Amino acid sequence: MSATLHIGVEGGGSCSKGILLDGEGNILATGETGCTNHWDIGLDDVGNRIVDLIENMLAQAGCKGRVVDSVGLSLSGMDTPQNTIDMANTLHQMRPNLITGNKKAKAYNDSISALETATSQGGAVVISGTGSNCRLVEPNDGTSYNCGGWGHMIGDEGSGYWIAWTALKTLIDHDDGFSKCEYSLDYVRQSMKEYFEVSTNLDMLTHLYTKFAKHAIAKFTIKLVEGADKGDALCLDVFKKAGHALAKHIIAVCTKSSPEKFPAGLTVVCVGSVWKSYKYLKDSFESTLQSVVKDFNGVTLKQLRKNGAIGAAIVGSRDTGYNVPIDYDKHTETMSILA
């Protein structure tokens, strides 16, 4: 084991993952915690969860109480330079001696960890978990462009929350007579009653207001996956729309860049629990993406085999002055090659 220790945290709106690497890139420990989006729970709670996660991983590796050499935090909600500074300062105030030399953690948007786990040649990341986001990073200079990440009030298209919201809104709009649905609503209606423990549409107001929890609504998507498995037409249609929406994120960031920046084609890393149901997204996602496939000389879709926190550890260590190696092929697998 190398003498240096490097922490990475990949944080989302529902689940966050951590990893502890040595200086040779070997995994010493892993861990999980809940939401680490500061817009949802505040910087202090995020900091406390990260500190607990780090301490648990150090104990797991037999390094309890050790000072680490770098910490990379790739978290949802880290969308501005000030956000990243505030997060690093919060963690430093809680644990000033966490990192060798009294250094501070490095904080990034949650898309960075996935890309850094998959490739060193730039590319795009499209996240679809509780929420959604997309970022393209150009090779060489690291110039990046973003689309999405605006939260459930005005964004999150194609996310778990949005998929659940779309199905529920379709049902309620139909019953109100606002917009009639061409598909049977029987499965979605019964699933809504069972999952949310309600008897009528009006009972949903509790979940939409006084007991609103974004992650809980997003998890209703699991019931919609089960419906798609059974061939329910409405569930299948909602996933079709989600695939189209996610592809539009990639198109948006690609219009801000140039195909010349990616002579070997574009790598797109697909991250988040919604991608587990790619078979229901595939047709609409890939057909919508054809303009990018043509302009960028092909698109390779990849997903992570390993904990995406590896990328957070790698970029965090690099920006702290270390060179921790990574085997990209070991940590990813190809979903599809579009040519």
KADANOR-V766156 format. One record per run of one state. SS is the DSSP state (hx for helix, st for strand, lp for the rest). FROM is the first residue (numbers start at 0). LEN is the number of residues. If there is no record, write none. Layout:
BEGIN
ss: <SS:SS>
from: <FROM:FROM>
len: <LEN:LEN>
END
This chain:
BEGIN
ss: <lp:st:lp:st:lp:st:lp:hx:lp:hx:lp:st:lp:st:lp:hx:lp:st:hx:lp:st:hx:lp:st:lp:st:lp:st:lp:hx:lp:hx:lp:hx:lp:hx:lp:hx:lp:hx:lp:hx:lp:st:lp:hx:lp:hx:lp:st:lp:hx:lp:hx:st:lp>
from: <0:4:11:15:22:26:33:37:41:42:60:67:68:69:75:80:94:98:99:102:105:109:118:122:128:131:137:143:148:159:176:185:196:200:208:213:218:220:229:232:254:258:261:265:271:272:288:289:295:298:304:308:318:327:331:338>
len: <4:7:4:7:4:7:4:4:1:18:7:1:1:6:5:14:4:1:3:3:4:9:4:6:3:6:6:5:11:17:9:11:4:8:5:5:2:9:3:22:4:3:4:6:1:16:1:6:3:6:4:10:9:4:7:1>
END
